Amino acid sequence: MSFTPASALVLGLGARIVFNVLFRPVEAGVGISISDYVVQGLWQGALVFYVFTEHEAFASALAVGLL
């Protein structure tokens, strides 16, 4: 397995999403912010790019799964 920039982005952004979910301050009436959506979109984009470039056999299944 090669370690590419796309795999580093997938791991880093995935860790950031988990960190945000686990350590979100509990406040009444505060929902998901725009930055949460942006990070999730970047993670999905990096994941799609990584799978398209490294694992072509799973690319169509991932594309359908992310819809």
N, C-alpha and C positions, 0 to 999 in steps of 0.2 A: 504494500500500500504506500503510495507516495503522499507526501504531506504538501499540499498545494495551498495557495492563499484562500481558495474557496473553502477548503476544509477547516482552515483556521477561523474564517468568518462564521461558518456554521456552528462550530464549537463555542466561539466567543459570544455570538449573539444568542445562542441557546442558553448559555450560562447566565447571560444578562436577563433573559425572560424568566428563568427559574428564580433568580435573585429578586426580581421585581415582584413576583408572585408570593414568595415566601416572606419577604421583609417589607411589604407594603404597610404604611401606617394605617391604622384602623380609624377612620373618621366617618361620621355619619354623612350620607349623601354624596360621598366622593366615589365616582365610578372610574372607568378606564379612561385614561387621558389620550390625547392625540399622539404623544410620544410612544405610548404602548403600541398603538396601531402601526406606527412607523417602524419600530423595532421588529414587530412581528412580520411586517411586509418585507423588510430587509432580510430577515432570517429565511423566509420562504424563497425569496429570490436567490439568495446565496445557495440554498439547498437545491433548487432546481438547476442552477448553473453547475454545481458540483456533480450532480447525478448525470446531467447531460454530457459533461466532459469526461467523467471517470467511469460511469456505469450505464452505458447506453441501453442495456437490456431492460433496465428498470425505469427508464425515463418516461415512457407513456403511462405506466401505472402511477408514478408520482404526480404527473401532471393532472391526471383524473382525480387522484386523491386530494389534491390541494384545492380543487374546485369546490 
